[in-house]
């Protein structure tokens, strides 16, 4: 519903495509990297930045589209924690091998830590337990070349391991039910993340002004409605259409 890290750095390139899609996991991401590479004949002139998701998402392709629905999202019952980690680190390793082959400049980011986290920390994300380090150290070690490329996550660097540690409340908001309307980073928080973990890509002053403008749209609440229900607050975020609109890429 608003610009992310990808749209921000995209402002600094002559040609930019955002292959992201809401609520998808690492299978979708791996497929998107492959499809993008073939479609665009990626080479040494290109830059690819990937933000990997958490390991519990299960992606489904049906009726010519990658589905976005709760029943196709997080599923902790299909495999155990170790199995999910083995699967997704294999995706990351394969993506690294492919991007090395194409000779592109690439960076691996993450929304949440993919490496093993202490159980009490992971509770802050899903209120469920993540495997203990001793249970999966060998998996991370097996794919250490890919894991070592992962920059620290948004959850670590911006939110300090607590999604509600920072406010995101619209102006004139009448409700104080929760400390923020959405756990996803705001435009300015996305910019903060880039500044912290991806100094290789310079964000210009003009782009920074654009991000501030986008952020001001996210925080406006002219009618003072309760923004904590997605169906209520998202319509007024559509005022962003004046300065930004997401454009879908042409997928298989």
C-alpha positions, 0 to 999 in steps of 0.5 A, a space after each residue: 500500500 506504500 513504497 518499500 525499500 525496493 521502490 526507494 532504491 529503484 528511484 536511483 536506477 534508469 530501469 527498475 522492476 519490482 518483482 515482489 508480491 504481498 504475503 509470499 514466501 521464499 519459494 515464490 521469491 526463488 521462482 521470481 529470481 529465475 523468471 526475472 533472470 530469463 525474461 531480462 537476460 540478466 548480465 553484469 550491467 544489472 543489479 538484483 536486490 532480494 529480501 528473503 522472507 520467513 521460512 514458514 510461508 508456503 506459496 501456491 500457484 493456481 489458476 495462473 496466479 501466485 495466490 495470496 490468502 491466509 490458507 496459502 500463507 504461514 503453515 507450521 504443520 506441513 513440515 517441521 522447523 528444521 525441514 523449512 530451514 533446509 528447504 529455504 536455505 537451499 533456495 537461497 544457495 541456488 539463487 546465489 549460484 544462479 546470480 553468480 553465473 549471470 555476473 550481476 551485482 546482487 545483495 541479499 536482505 531479509 525482513 526477519 532473521 533467517 539464521 537461528 534465533 533464540 526461542 524467546 526472541 522468535 516469540 515476538 514474531 509469531 508467538 511460536 517457537 523457532 528451533 534452537 540453534 543447536 538443532 540446526 547449526 549444521 544446516 546453516 553451516 552447510 549453506 554458509 556461503 549463502 547465509 553469510 551474504 544475508 544482511 541483518 534483517 528489518 526486524 533486528 535493525 529497525 525494530 530491535 526485535 519487537 514489531 511494536 517498539 515504534 509508533 505508526 499512528 495516523 494524524 488525528 487518529 481517534 483510537 489507541 488500541 495498539 502502538 502502530 497500525 501495521 507491523 510492516 515498515 513505513 516508507 521512512 523506516 524502509 529508508 532507515 533500513 537501507 541506510 543501515 544495511 545497504 550503503 553500496 546503493 546511494 539514496 539521493 536527496 531527491 529520493 529522500 524528499 520523495 520518501 518523506 512525502 510518501 510517509 506523510 501520506 501514510 500518516 494522514 487520517 483526515 476523517 479521524 477513523 479507526 485505522 486499526 482495521 485494514 479495511 478502514 485505514 487502507 482506503 485513505 492510504 490510496 491518496 499515495 496514488 498522487 505520487 506513487 502507484 505499484 505496477 505489476 510486472 508481466 509474470 508467467 
